[in-house]
Amino acid sequence: MDTNILDHVRKLHFVGIGGSGMCPMAEILHHKGYELTGSDINESDTLERIRSYGIPVAMGHRAENIGDAECVVYTAACKQDNPELVAAREKGIPTLERSVMLGLLARKFKRPVAVSGTHGKTTTTAMLTEILIQGGMDPSAIIGGKLPMLGANSRIGHSETMVVEACEYVDTFLQLHPAVSVILNIDADHLDYFKTVDNIVKSFHQFASQTSQLIVVNGDNERALESVKGIENAKIVTFGMRETNDYYPTEMNEEDTACEDFTLTYHGEKLGRVNLIVPGEHNMLNAIAAAAAAHCLGVTPEAICSTLGKFTGVHRRFEVLGKFEGVTVADDFAHHPTELTAVLTSAMRMGYHAVWAVFQPHTYSRTYNLLEDFAQALSIPNHLVMTEILAVREENKWGIHTSDLAAKVPGSVWFDSFEKIADYVMEQAQPGDLILTLGGGDIYKCANLIVEKYKARQP
C-alpha cells in the first residue's frame, strides 16, 4: 500500500477507544494533530486518560457517534453489525481494523522498531522502550502491558523512533514494515489460526522480509533462525545464551537464585554488568534481545546496563500483589507451556516454602493441541489448582476439559469458580508460601479476590 490514508484525513473516530491496543494509538495520533472522537461501553482508567486530552468519548455504540469523522477505526473484537461501523459504511467513510491503523501509524515514523515472537514480546518491548528513553532517543511506544515507569502502555515521544509490540496472531504483524525487527522465538501457538508450525515460520519470514534495516534474532532458536534464512533486505544480528551469537551473557551468577546477574558481551567485548531485578532465564534472554537492538541503534552500553538493572517488570508479568499472613500473592500472564515452564521454574528457585500455582487454561484448541506440554509444565510447582477452560472465541469442538489436564498432573485440583479457588488456596497456604495465578484470561480477578479476602481478615 503506497498511499497512507493518514496523509489525507484529519478526523478519526475510534470504536472501543479504551482498549489496550486502541488507547495508545489514539494518544499518539492526537499528539500528531489529528482530531479524534471515540466510543466505548465500559468506563476505565484509560478512558479518563483519553478524556484528559480533550478527546470526546461517548458511552455506548450509536450511529451518531461517528459525527463528521473521515475514517473509523475499530478493534478485531468489534462485530460488523456495530451501529457505528454500519453508519460509516452507509456514509462511504473508510473503516480500518486496529492492526491496519497501527501499520499506517508506524509508517509516519522514519524508524519503526517492532518486537515480535511467541513469548516475551511485552517485556522486551518495555525493556527496549526504557533503554531508548534513558539513552536519550525519546521514542514513541505502544506496549502490550502497563509499564510502571510510564504508568501506561504507551509513550508519546518527539523523535522519528517508534517502538511497537508486533503480535503474530492472525498475521496482524504483517501490517508493519519496520526499520528494525526483533524476533525473540517461534513456538507452536495459535494453531487454531496457523494450523502448523511451518505456517508460523512462514509468517515470521514474511515479517522479516518486510524489515528494511536490521533484524535482531534469537540465534539459539532454530525456528527463529529458519525464519530469517535468505533475507537480504536487512542486516541480521543474533542474540542468545551461546557464544556463537553476536550478543550473549558471560560471567553469569552461578548461585541458585531467581534473578540473573551477567556480563553483556558483544563479539568477546564486555559491554557491562547487568543485575536484573526481574526473575528467570527467559528475562535474561529478553534483556539481551533489548540490549542488542538498543546497542545497534546507538545507545551507550552504560545506559543499556544501568536501565536493565532498574527494570521492575510489566503489569501481569510476575507482578507481586502483596504479602498477607506470611503468604506472597503474585500474578502472571503466562498461558503457553513454554511461558509456564519459565515462570514456574523461576518461582521454584525463589526460596518459597511451597508454590501454589493457580492456572486458568486459555482456549480449548491450545489446551487440546498442547495437552502433554501443559501437563509437564504444570507438574513443576508443589501444588496445582485450576479453573475450567476459558473459551475466549471458541466452542468446545475438541471435547477437552480441565479434568483431562488434571488427570495428567497427580494431586492437582480444579474448581468452577474463583470464589472456591480463593477459599481453597487460602485455607491450604502456609506462611512462607507463594500463591501465583497464571493465565492469559481474567484469572487476575482471582488474584485480586484472594488479596481482598486476606485484607478483610486483617484486624
PAMI-778614 format. One record per residue (C-alpha): y negated, z, x; residue number from 1. Coordinates in steps of 0.25 Angstrom, whole numbers, plus 5000, padded with zeros to 4 digits. Layout:
! PAMI-778614
REC   c2   c3   c1  nr
REC    Y    Z    X NUM
...
***
This chain:
! PAMI-778614
REC   c2   c3   c1  nr
REC 5000 5000 5000   1
REC 4988 4995 5007   2
REC 4978 4999 4997   3
REC 4975 5014 4994   4
REC 4970 5018 4980   5
REC 4963 5029 4987   6
REC 4953 5019 4992   7
REC 4949 5014 4978   8
REC 4949 5027 4969   9
REC 4941 5040 4969  10
REC 4946 5047 4957  11
REC 4960 5053 4957  12
REC 4968 5061 4947  13
REC 4980 5070 4951  14
REC 4990 5073 4941  15
REC 4996 5086 4945  16
REC 4985 5089 4955  17
REC 4990 5103 4958  18
REC 5003 5098 4964  19
REC 5006 5102 4979  20
REC 5006 5087 4982  21
REC 4994 5083 4974  22
REC 4984 5094 4977  23
REC 4983 5091 4992  24
REC 4981 5076 4989  25
REC 4970 5080 4979  26
REC 4963 5089 4989  27
REC 4963 5078 5000  28
REC 4958 5067 4990  29
REC 4947 5076 4985  30
REC 4943 5078 4999  31
REC 4942 5063 5001  32
REC 4933 5061 4990  33
REC 4942 5057 4978  34
REC 4939 5062 4964  35
REC 4951 5070 4959  36
REC 4956 5076 4946  37
REC 4969 5082 4943  38
REC 4978 5088 4933  39
REC 4990 5098 4933  40
REC 4998 5107 4924  41
REC 4998 5120 4932  42
REC 4987 5128 4937  43
REC 4989 5131 4952  44
REC 4982 5135 4965  45
REC 4982 5120 4969  46
REC 4974 5117 4956  47
REC 4964 5127 4960  48
REC 4962 5121 4973  49
REC 4961 5107 4967  50
REC 4950 5112 4957  51
REC 4943 5119 4969  52
REC 4939 5105 4974  53
REC 4933 5102 4961  54
REC 4945 5093 4956  55
REC 4946 5094 4941  56
REC 4961 5097 4937  57
REC 4966 5096 4922  58
REC 4977 5105 4918  59
REC 4988 5097 4910  60
REC 4990 5082 4911  61
REC 4982 5073 4901  62
REC 4977 5059 4901  63
REC 4963 5062 4902  64
REC 4965 5070 4915  65
REC 4964 5057 4923  66
REC 4950 5055 4919  67
REC 4944 5043 4927  68
REC 4954 5044 4939  69
REC 4957 5031 4947  70
REC 4970 5036 4952  71
REC 4980 5046 4946  72
REC 4990 5054 4956  73
REC 5002 5061 4951  74
REC 5014 5069 4956  75
REC 5028 5064 4956  76
REC 5031 5075 4946  77
REC 5021 5068 4936  78
REC 5028 5061 4925  79
REC 5024 5047 4922  80
REC 5020 5051 4908  81
REC 5010 5061 4912  82
REC 4998 5058 4904  83
REC 4989 5057 4916  84
REC 4998 5046 4922  85
REC 4999 5039 4909  86
REC 4984 5039 4907  87
REC 4982 5034 4921  88
REC 4992 5022 4919  89
REC 4985 5019 4906  90
REC 4971 5018 4913  91
REC 4977 5010 4924  92
REC 4974 5021 4934  93
REC 4983 5021 4947  94
REC 4993 5033 4947  95
REC 4999 5038 4960  96
REC 5010 5047 4963  97
REC 5007 5059 4973  98
REC 5014 5053 4985  99
REC 5008 5040 4983 100
REC 4994 5046 4983 101
REC 4998 5055 4995 102
REC 5001 5042 5003 103
REC 4988 5036 4999 104
REC 4980 5048 5003 105
REC 4987 5049 5016 106
REC 4982 5035 5019 107
REC 4968 5040 5018 108
REC 4970 5047 5031 109
REC 4972 5040 5045 110
REC 4982 5049 5050 111
REC 4992 5054 5039 112
REC 5003 5063 5044 113
REC 5016 5064 5036 114
REC 5026 5075 5037 115
REC 5040 5071 5032 116
REC 5054 5076 5032 117
REC 5065 5082 5023 118
REC 5061 5096 5027 119
REC 5049 5103 5033 120
REC 5038 5094 5029 121
REC 5029 5104 5022 122
REC 5030 5114 5034 123
REC 5028 5103 5045 124
REC 5016 5097 5037 125
REC 5010 5111 5036 126
REC 5012 5113 5051 127
REC 5006 5100 5055 128
REC 4994 5102 5046 129
REC 4991 5115 5052 130
REC 4993 5110 5066 131
REC 4983 5098 5063 132
REC 4973 5107 5057 133
REC 4974 5117 5069 134
REC 4974 5105 5078 135
REC 4960 5100 5073 136
REC 4965 5088 5066 137
REC 4960 5092 5052 138
REC 4971 5085 5043 139
REC 4973 5084 5029 140
REC 4986 5088 5024 141
REC 4996 5088 5012 142
REC 5007 5098 5013 143
REC 5019 5101 5004 144
REC 5017 5116 5005 145
REC 5005 5126 5005 146
REC 5000 5128 5020 147
REC 4996 5143 5022 148
REC 4985 5139 5032 149
REC 4979 5130 5021 150
REC 4983 5137 5008 151
REC 4986 5124 5003 152
REC 4996 5112 5005 153
REC 4984 5102 5009 154
REC 4973 5101 5018 155
REC 4960 5093 5018 156
REC 4957 5088 5032 157
REC 4946 5079 5037 158
REC 4953 5071 5047 159
REC 4962 5058 5046 160
REC 4975 5066 5047 161
REC 4983 5070 5034 162
REC 4996 5077 5035 163
REC 5005 5075 5023 164
REC 5019 5080 5019 165
REC 5028 5068 5017 166
REC 5039 5070 5007 167
REC 5051 5060 5007 168
REC 5055 5063 4992 169
REC 5055 5050 4984 170
REC 5049 5044 4996 171
REC 5035 5050 4994 172
REC 5032 5050 5009 173
REC 5033 5035 5009 174
REC 5019 5035 5003 175
REC 5014 5039 5016 176
REC 5010 5031 5028 177
REC 5008 5042 5039 178
REC 5002 5040 5053 179
REC 5011 5052 5057 180
REC 5024 5056 5051 181
REC 5033 5068 5053 182
REC 5048 5067 5050 183
REC 5054 5081 5050 184
REC 5068 5078 5046 185
REC 5076 5070 5036 186
REC 5087 5077 5028 187
REC 5095 5074 5015 188
REC 5086 5077 5004 189
REC 5080 5071 4991 190
REC 5093 5064 4989 191
REC 5090 5063 4975 192
REC 5080 5052 4979 193
REC 5085 5047 4993 194
REC 5100 5047 4989 195
REC 5104 5046 5004 196
REC 5099 5052 5017 197
REC 5097 5037 5023 198
REC 5087 5035 5012 199
REC 5079 5047 5016 200
REC 5079 5042 5031 201
REC 5075 5028 5026 202
REC 5063 5034 5018 203
REC 5059 5042 5031 204
REC 5060 5029 5039 205
REC 5050 5022 5029 206
REC 5041 5034 5030 207
REC 5041 5033 5046 208
REC 5039 5018 5045 209
REC 5026 5021 5037 210
REC 5021 5030 5048 211
REC 5011 5024 5057 212
REC 5009 5032 5070 213
REC 5018 5044 5072 214
REC 5032 5049 5067 215
REC 5036 5063 5071 216
REC 5051 5064 5068 217
REC 5062 5075 5070 218
REC 5070 5070 5082 219
REC 5081 5079 5078 220
REC 5083 5074 5064 221
REC 5092 5061 5064 222
REC 5087 5056 5051 223
REC 5073 5058 5054 224
REC 5075 5050 5067 225
REC 5082 5039 5060 226
REC 5070 5038 5050 227
REC 5061 5034 5062 228
REC 5070 5024 5068 229
REC 5064 5011 5070 230
REC 5050 5016 5067 231
REC 5040 5009 5076 232
REC 5027 5011 5068 233
REC 5025 5025 5073 234
REC 5027 5034 5085 235
REC 5039 5043 5084 236
REC 5039 5057 5089 237
REC 5051 5067 5088 238
REC 5052 5082 5086 239
REC 5063 5091 5085 240
REC 5071 5102 5092 241
REC 5077 5093 5103 242
REC 5070 5090 5116 243
REC 5073 5075 5113 244
REC 5061 5075 5103 245
REC 5047 5073 5107 246
REC 5043 5087 5101 247
REC 5053 5099 5102 248
REC 5053 5114 5104 249
REC 5057 5121 5117 250
REC 5058 5136 5121 251
REC 5062 5140 5107 252
REC 5063 5155 5104 253
REC 5078 5158 5105 254
REC 5077 5171 5097 255
REC 5083 5170 5083 256
REC 5070 5171 5075 257
REC 5066 5163 5064 258
REC 5053 5158 5070 259
REC 5053 5147 5080 260
REC 5045 5148 5094 261
REC 5046 5136 5102 262
REC 5038 5127 5112 263
REC 5034 5114 5106 264
REC 5038 5103 5116 265
REC 5034 5089 5117 266
REC 5042 5080 5127 267
REC 5044 5092 5136 268
REC 5030 5097 5136 269
REC 5028 5111 5130 270
REC 5017 5110 5119 271
REC 5016 5124 5116 272
REC 5023 5136 5110 273
REC 5025 5137 5095 274
REC 5029 5150 5088 275
REC 5032 5147 5073 276
REC 5030 5157 5062 277
REC 5038 5149 5052 278
REC 5053 5151 5054 279
REC 5064 5141 5057 280
REC 5068 5130 5066 281
REC 5064 5120 5055 282
REC 5050 5125 5056 283
REC 5050 5123 5071 284
REC 5054 5108 5069 285
REC 5043 5107 5058 286
REC 5033 5113 5069 287
REC 5038 5104 5080 288
REC 5036 5092 5070 289
REC 5022 5096 5066 290
REC 5019 5099 5081 291
REC 5023 5085 5085 292
REC 5015 5078 5074 293
REC 5003 5086 5078 294
REC 5004 5084 5093 295
REC 5005 5069 5091 296
REC 4993 5070 5082 297
REC 4985 5076 5094 298
REC 4985 5091 5090 299
REC 4986 5100 5103 300
REC 4999 5108 5106 301
REC 4991 5121 5105 302
REC 4986 5118 5091 303
REC 5000 5114 5087 304
REC 5008 5126 5093 305
REC 4998 5136 5088 306
REC 4997 5131 5074 307
REC 5012 5130 5073 308
REC 5013 5145 5077 309
REC 5003 5149 5066 310
REC 5010 5141 5055 311
REC 5015 5150 5044 312
REC 5022 5140 5035 313
REC 5020 5133 5022 314
REC 5021 5139 5007 315
REC 5036 5140 5003 316
REC 5041 5138 5018 317
REC 5048 5151 5021 318
REC 5036 5158 5014 319
REC 5037 5173 5015 320
REC 5032 5179 5001 321
REC 5033 5193 5005 322
REC 5042 5205 5009 323
REC 5046 5215 4998 324
REC 5054 5227 4999 325
REC 5058 5222 5013 326
REC 5063 5209 5008 327
REC 5055 5196 5012 328
REC 5054 5185 5001 329
REC 5051 5171 5006 330
REC 5051 5157 5000 331
REC 5055 5143 5006 332
REC 5055 5129 5001 333
REC 5068 5125 5007 334
REC 5076 5117 4997 335
REC 5085 5108 5006 336
REC 5097 5113 5014 337
REC 5090 5110 5028 338
REC 5078 5117 5024 339
REC 5086 5129 5018 340
REC 5094 5130 5031 341
REC 5082 5130 5040 342
REC 5075 5141 5031 343
REC 5087 5150 5029 344
REC 5091 5149 5044 345
REC 5077 5154 5047 346
REC 5077 5165 5037 347
REC 5091 5170 5042 348
REC 5084 5171 5056 349
REC 5072 5179 5052 350
REC 5079 5193 5052 351
REC 5080 5196 5038 352
REC 5092 5205 5033 353
REC 5096 5195 5023 354
REC 5091 5182 5018 355
REC 5091 5179 5003 356
REC 5090 5164 5000 357
REC 5085 5161 4986 358
REC 5087 5146 4984 359
REC 5083 5136 4973 360
REC 5091 5123 4974 361
REC 5082 5111 4973 362
REC 5087 5099 4965 363
REC 5101 5096 4961 364
REC 5102 5084 4969 365
REC 5098 5091 4982 366
REC 5108 5103 4979 367
REC 5119 5093 4976 368
REC 5117 5084 4988 369
REC 5115 5095 4998 370
REC 5124 5106 4992 371
REC 5132 5109 5004 372
REC 5120 5109 5013 373
REC 5113 5119 5003 374
REC 5125 5128 5004 375
REC 5125 5128 5019 376
REC 5110 5131 5020 377
REC 5111 5142 5009 378
REC 5122 5149 5016 379
REC 5112 5153 5027 380
REC 5105 5165 5020 381
REC 5112 5178 5018 382
REC 5110 5177 5002 383
REC 5108 5165 4993 384
REC 5102 5165 4979 385
REC 5100 5152 4972 386
REC 5093 5147 4959 387
REC 5098 5136 4950 388
REC 5095 5122 4956 389
REC 5081 5117 4953 390
REC 5082 5104 4947 391
REC 5068 5098 4950 392
REC 5068 5084 4946 393
REC 5083 5082 4943 394
REC 5094 5084 4933 395
REC 5107 5090 4938 396
REC 5116 5078 4938 397
REC 5123 5083 4950 398
REC 5129 5095 4943 399
REC 5125 5104 4954 400
REC 5121 5119 4952 401
REC 5117 5131 4961 402
REC 5131 5136 4959 403
REC 5137 5125 4967 404
REC 5128 5129 4979 405
REC 5131 5144 4977 406
REC 5146 5141 4977 407
REC 5144 5136 4992 408
REC 5135 5148 4996 409
REC 5144 5160 4996 410
REC 5137 5173 4990 411
REC 5125 5164 4984 412
REC 5120 5167 4970 413
REC 5111 5160 4960 414
REC 5103 5163 4948 415
REC 5096 5155 4937 416
REC 5082 5162 4938 417
REC 5072 5166 4949 418
REC 5071 5180 4942 419
REC 5086 5182 4944 420
REC 5085 5178 4958 421
REC 5074 5187 4961 422
REC 5081 5199 4955 423
REC 5093 5196 4963 424
REC 5088 5194 4977 425
REC 5078 5206 4975 426
REC 5090 5215 4971 427
REC 5098 5210 4983 428
REC 5088 5208 4995 429
REC 5086 5220 5004 430
REC 5075 5224 5014 431
REC 5075 5214 5026 432
REC 5080 5202 5017 433
REC 5073 5189 5015 434
REC 5073 5182 5001 435
REC 5070 5168 5003 436
REC 5068 5158 4991 437
REC 5071 5143 4995 438
REC 5069 5130 4987 439
REC 5060 5119 4984 440
REC 5058 5122 4969 441
REC 5052 5134 4963 442
REC 5060 5145 4970 443
REC 5047 5151 4976 444
REC 5045 5156 4962 445
REC 5058 5165 4964 446
REC 5052 5170 4977 447
REC 5039 5173 4970 448
REC 5047 5181 4960 449
REC 5054 5189 4970 450
REC 5041 5192 4976 451
REC 5035 5196 4963 452
REC 5047 5205 4960 453
REC 5046 5212 4973 454
REC 5031 5215 4971 455
REC 5034 5220 4957 456
REC 5044 5230 4963 457
REC 5034 5235 4973 458
REC 5028 5249 4970 459
***
